[in-house]
Amino acid sequence: MITLTIITATFTVAGALLLGVAGIAHLSHLGRLRAVLNRQRLFPAWSTKVVAVGLTVTELGVAGLVVTTMVVGVPSIVVAALAQAALFAALAVYAGLLRWLAPGVACGCTSGDEPASFAVVASNAAIAVASAGSAVLLNQDNNGVNAATRAMIFAAAFAVAVVLPILSNGARPLQEAR
């Protein structure tokens, strides 16, 4: 059971790192995110500024909550992991709708121009499932994950966070598009 807990926790932290990178990219290019949302046409034009700011704040907040609670090892990691599961599930649904309703339009995952792909949908869904699983497993483990295990989880999560964008859409990891 501890192995499954470590695997799901690793993907949960990797998801948080990806959210943090996306949030920072969106924060530094908020106008670009709004332009992408306008091109996607899934939200009314008048609402895209609010959506862009709300998404950015949510990404950074959830990422910070997951990382902080995992580092500290407090029971609220369950709440943080569930919040992340909900966010990634929403992102998976959104990317799926985008693929269906506006194929070829940039997904806006960071600041790149890559369209939403099946891999983006699948990776968002996988992180949502892993985060929900992590919440359940960490809730059952009353002692929590010890500090050495958390360090290993962070090292593995960093590696996953670098590899997932490459698998998702061929993007260069953790690097801004022109």
Disulfide bonds with the S-S distance in Angstrom:
Cys107-Cys109 2.38
